[in-house]
Amino acid sequence: MVRIPQPRFFTKALDTMFAQPELRSCTVYVSDKMRVTATRLFRSDRRNTRESLMVTYGSLNYAGREFVKACKQAGEPLPVRQPQYRWWPKKKKSKK
């Protein structure tokens, strides 16, 4: 049975996404086996009239496990204080 994290972790991820419209996703590490992620489905621009966010929670993937292991070695307590951000990729300039 999957345990649902406390609502404050969902709130932290969503508040960060609403405050920074240029973010793609925000991950909050709850414990060494649980995380909450808020992901923006579409890139925001000036024509947007709505926001589409997807919130997921559950176990960590490989990169998440490596991150938690590095945090433990550095002495960072869990849950990790700062959410981890992912930005939209930069567009490459076309050659003329």
HELIX and SHEET records of a PDB file:
HELIX    1   1 PRO A    7  ALA A   19  1                                  13    
HELIX    2   2 TYR A   62  ALA A   74  1                                  13    
SHEET    1   A 4 LEU A  53  GLY A  58  0                                        
SHEET    2   A 4 MET A  34  ARG A  40 -1                                        
SHEET    3   A 4 LEU A  23  SER A  31 -1                                        
SHEET    4   A 4 GLN A  84  TRP A  87 -1                                        
END                                                                             
